[in-house]
Amino acid sequence: MTDVESDFDVIVVGAGIAGCVTAYRLAQQGRSVALIERGVAPGSKNLSGGVFYCRVMEQVFPDFLDRAPVERRITRNVIQFLNADSAVAVDYRDPRLAEPVNGVTVLRAKLDAWLGEQCEEAGVDLLAGVKVDEVLREDDRIVGIRAGEEELRARVVVAADGVNSFLSRAAGLRKKEPTHHLALGVKAVVSLPAATIQERFGVGPDEGAAYAVVGDCTRGIGGGGFLYTNRDSLSIGVVLRLDDLVAKGADSAEIFDHFLTHPAIAPLLEGGEIAEYGSHLVAEGGLAMLGQIVTHGMVVVGDAAGLTLNTGLTVRGMDLAAASGIAASDAIGAALDAGDVSATGLAAYREALMASFAGQDLQTYAKAPAFLERERMYHDYGTLLGDILHRVFDHDLSPRRPLLKTARAELKKSPVTLRDLVSDGLAGVRAL
């Protein structure tokens, strides 16, 4: 395919993790790269943050943990069922998660700004405060972008413009996502002194905790709550499956406020002040959301490609975004060298992505989204667990019964049937 005259080898639209990793690695190859960000600076529009399973970043920045603005190294993971007045939790602490570091909490406003700086130092032209209006086409090929009155041409365009990626839709790669592939995230950052966080969560100066919460935190709406410790703040919020939220006519802000006041959560926030608050759409479809990510002159990375993975135990997106940036930059570099940036020439991107841990994990957990749509997960199981444990720990002077008999008695009173329990258990084993 004959190349058109270009301003850059590659234009990357979106300076999140996927976009920055792609741009940085291409610049390291000696390519001319423009990185376009709609916000006034990378991270300025990004309220997101959470646990970043960051070992993949050491493939890009070997000294990532020493230089990047990470918050705390997660050594404690809490999986919690909330009922109206009670909580049941599995609390997993393990120093093996600290060395080598497995996951860190990050605040994306800080992390993305740092990534943007690394890109500029590598020779990327960072164009911030620029809104891309459309892609440029010649015949069936993407050849650049238009922003206002300005047009920029490139041999390859990378769509890294988030879960609502209008670039991939404009290129015909994606259709409007069904609501069951999306969720609404509502989040706040709550300021607390570092010493208070360490004492309250039982962690060391560099250590942190991550909570995955289900049940009363969403008032029965499919989804869950989260709480992560940063250095001197907490990230807390709810993720609500969009189809369920709309069908039940629930108010996301009221659900979020309810979560913050739950008796198991409120003490963890005591004395804190909300420093940031916002909401955004989150991809929830897993492998089913990936779709087509390559066309003539364009590839799609990160959230724009639907690369998130919620297993109910962990929520991942940032590591998948980084993996897509690595795969895309390698494939684009090879395509530029070969002089073939057609869909065929760029096809190695998808192949490399699916061969990586990111693609393999998407396939391993392909059934997880459907499993997590089961409504019993968000009410009945938490109540059942709470009632069983109440019978175990409530010594009311009545004779004790064996645990199995206690469980059976509570199961008979529960909306959950034995058949439900077996069915959901088998589905969970297959999905997770």
N, C-alpha and C positions, 0 to 999 in steps of 0.2 A: 504494500500500500504506500502511495506517495505521501510524504508529510507536507502539510501546509506550512507556510512561514509562521513561526511561533515567537512569542515574547519570552516564553519559558519552556523548559523541557516538561515541567509538571506544575500544575496549579492544584493546591490542596485547599479545599473549602471547609473550614472548621478547625479551630486550634484547641481541641480537646486532646485526650491521650492518644487516640488513634491517629488523628491528623498530625499531631506533633511528632509522634514516632515515625510516621511515614515520611514526613518532610525532612526530619533530622537525618535519617538513614540515607535518603536520596541525596541530600547535600553532601554527606560524607563520601558518596560515590563520585562527587564532582559534578552533579547535575545542577542546572539552574532551576530553583524552586521558589514559587510564590506561595505563601501561607496566608490565606484570607480569613479574617475573624470579624464577625459582626459586632462583637462588643468592643468597647474602647480599648481593651487589652485582653489577652487570653485569661480566662477565668473570671472576668468581671461580671459575666451573666450566669455563672455556674454556681448554684447553691448546693450542688451535689457534694457528697462526701460519704465516706464509709470505710469499710475494710478493703484494702487493696492487697490482693495476694500477689506480692510484688517480685517474686523471684524472676519472672519473665523480664522485668526491667533491667536486670543485671546483664542481660544479653545486649542491651542498648547502651546502658550507662553502667559500666562495671563498678563504679563507686556510688551507685544510686543512693544507698542507705546513708552514706556519710555526707552526701551533698544535698540531696533533695529535701524539701521541707515536709518531712513526715512527722506525724504526731506521736503516736505510741505503738509499741510492738505488742501485738495481741497474744497474750498467754492464757487468757481465760475466755471461754465461750459458754454462754448460758442459753439454753433452749427452754422456753417458758410457756406454759399454758396459763392463761388468765381466765378466771371466772369472775363473777360480779364482785365477790368479796374475798376470794382466795386465789392462791397461785401454786402451781406445781412446776418444778424446774429440774432440769439436769444441768449441773454446774461442772464443766470440764476445765480443769486447770492442768497445765503441763509445761514445765520449763523447756521441754524439747521443741516447743513452738517458737522459742526465743532465739535458739542457736542451732542451725541456721535460721534466720528470720523467715517466718512463713507468711505473715500478713501484718500490715501496719494500717493504722487509721490515717486518713488524709483529709484535708479541707481543699476542695478543688480550686477555690479562688487562689490559694497559695501555690498548689502544685502546678496548675496550668500556667500560671505566670512564670514559674521557674522553667517549665518545659519550653515556653516561648523564648525565654532568654537563651536556652541551649541551642535552639534552632537558629536564632540570629547569629550566635557565635560560630555556628557551623557554616554560615553563609546563606541561610534562607532569607528571602525578602519577606518580612512580616508586615502585612497590610491590615492594620486593625481599624475598627470603626467603619468597615466597608460591608454593605449589604449586597449580596449577590442576588440579582433579579431573575436571571435565566441562564440556561446553557446555550452556547452557540453551536450550530450544526452546519455541516456541509455534507449533503447527501445523507447517509445513514450514520455519520460519525460525529461524535462530540469533539469540538476543536477549541473550546474555550468557554469563557463566561462573560456575561454583561453585568455591570454594576452601575446603575444610573446611566450616564452618557458614555461611560468608559467601557471599552471592550478589551479583554486580555485573551490572548490565544496561547495554547499549549499543546504539546503532543499528547499529553495524558492529563485528564482531570480526575481528581480524587474527591469523591463525595464523603465528607466526614462531618456532615451538618446535622447530626443528631437523629433522634427517633422519628421526628416528623420530616425526615429528609425530602425536601421538595425537589432537590436535584435528581435523586434516583427516580422519583415519580415522573419528573419532566423528561428523563431519558427513557421512560417506558420500562424501567426495571421493576418498579413496585407499584402496586395499587394501594388505595386507602386501606389501612389495616383494620380487620374486624376488631370490635371492641374487646373480645375475649383474649386478644393478643396484647392488650395494653392495660396499664394500671395508672392510677393517679397517686403520685407520691406527695405527701405533705410533710414538711420537715422544718425543724427549728434548730438553731445552735444556741445552747444555753451556757452562759459564762459561769465558771466556777473556779476557785483557786486550785492550782495543781495539787497542793497538799491535801485539800478536801477530797478531791477525786481519788487520790491514792489511798486515803484512809477509808473512804466510803465504799470503794470497790475492791479493797484489799489487794492492791497492786503496787509494784515498785515504781521508782521515779521514771523509768523508761518503759514500763509495762502498761498494758491496757486490757479492757474487757469489751466483749461484743455480745449483745443480747439479741436473740431472734425470738420474737413473741407472737403468739397466736391466741385467738379466742376473743375474750371480751374487749380487747384493745381495739377491735374493728367492729364491735357490736354485731357480729355475725356476718359481716360482709367478707367475701373472699379476699384474702390478703393477709397482712400481718403488721406487726410493729417492730421497730428496731431501736436500739440505743447503743451508741458507741462512745467510748471515752477518747477525747483528744487531750492535748497537753494541758490546756486550761479552759476546756469547755466540753460539753456533751453534744453529740449529734443525736437527735431523737425525732421519730416520726412514724407515720403509718404509710403503707402502700396498699391501695384499695383497687381490686380488680374492676375495671371500668364497666364491663357489662353488668356485673352484680350491683355496683353502685347506682347505675342508671335504673336498672330494673326495680330496685327497692326504694328509689327516690330518696336516698339518704344524703345527708349534708356532710361533706368531707371535713369541713372545719369543725363541726360539732363532734365528729368521731375523734379527730385529733385532740381536741380539748378534753374529751372524756378519757382518752388514754393517759394524758398528762396528770389527771387527777385520780387515777386508780390507786387504791391503797398500797399496792405493791410497787408502784412507780413513783408516786409523789415524793416519798422520802428521799429518793435518789436525786431529785431535782431541787430539794429544799435549799433556799438561800441563793439560788441561781437567777440570773436575769437573761431574758431572751435577747440575743444580739442580732440574730438573723431569722427570717421566717419566709417561707415561700412554698410553691408547689410546681410540679412539672410532670409530664407524662413519662412513663417507664415502659420499656419493652418487657413483655412477659411470655412471649410465644415460644421461646427456646428454638430448637431446630426448625420447627414448622414456620418460623418467622424469617428464616435466613433468606430464602428465595434466590433470585438472580442477582449476582453482585459484579458482573463483568459485562461490558458491551464495548463497541468500537470506540476507543479513546477514553474510556472511563472505567474506574473501579469504585466500589463502595466499601467503606470500612466502619468499624466500631458500631455505635448505636444505630447509625444510619442503615447498617446491614442487619439490624435486629439481634446483635450479638450480646445477649444477656442470658443468664442461667440462674434460676431460682429453684433450689432443691428442697426448700423448706428448712434446711439446716444452714445453708450458706446462700448468699446472694452475690453473684459475680457478674461483673461487666467490665471493670477496668482492666483486669488481666486479659480478658478476651479481646478488648480493644487494642491493647499493646501487641498481642499476638497477630491480630489482623494487620496492624501497621508494619510489623516485621515481614509477614508474608507478602503484603502488597508492595513494599519497597523493593524486595528481592525480585519479584515478578516484573515490576515496572522497569527496573534496571536492566533485566535480561531482554525485555521487549524493546527497549530503546537501543540496546546494543545490536539487536537483530534487525532493527528498522521495521518492526512489525508491531504496531500498537492496535491492531484489530482485536476483536473479541478472541480470535484464535491465538494471537500473539500474547494476549494478557491472561489466557486461560490458566496458566501456571499458578496464578494467585489463588484461585479457589482450591486447586489441587493441594497447594502448600498449606493453606488454612485448614483444610479438612484432615490433612495428615498430622497437623500439630496437635498439642494437647487440647487446644481450644476446640477444634473440630471434633476430635475424638470424644471429649467430654460432652459436647452438644449431642452426639449420637448416643452416648451412654445414658444420658438423662432425657432422652427424647420424649419419654412418657410422663415426665414429672409435671408439666403444666396441666395435663388432663387430670392427673391424680390430685393435684392441689385444688381442683375445682370442686371436689366433693364437699358438700356443705357441712357435713358432720364434723369436719376438721376444725371448724371455727366456732363450735359451741358444744356439741354433745360430748365429744371426747374429753374436753377439759373438765366439764361437770362430772362426768363419770369418774375420772381419775381423782378429782377432789373429794367426791363422796366416798370412794373406796378408802382413801387415806384418812378421811375424817373418822371412819369406823375403826381404822387401825389405831389411831392415836388418841381417840376420845375414850378414856377409861372411865366409863359411867357406872362402874360397879356391876355391870352385867357380865356374864361369863364370856370370855374371849372365844372367837370362832377362828378356825384355820383361815389363812389368807384366801385360799381358793374359794371357800364357801362364802366368805365375805364379798369377794369379787362377783361371784355368781348372783348373790342376793341383790347387789346394787345394779348389776346388768339387767336383771328382771324388771327393775323399776325405771330403767333408762330407756329413752327412745331408741337407743342403739340395740339392735338385736344381735344374737350370736352370728347370724348369717352376715349381717353388716360387718361385724368384727373380722370374720374370716375373709370376706370379700375385700375389705379395705386393707387388711394385712397383706394379702397376696398381691394386691395392686401396688402397695407401697414397696414391697420387696422387688417387684418387677420394674418399678419406676425409679427407685433410688439405689 
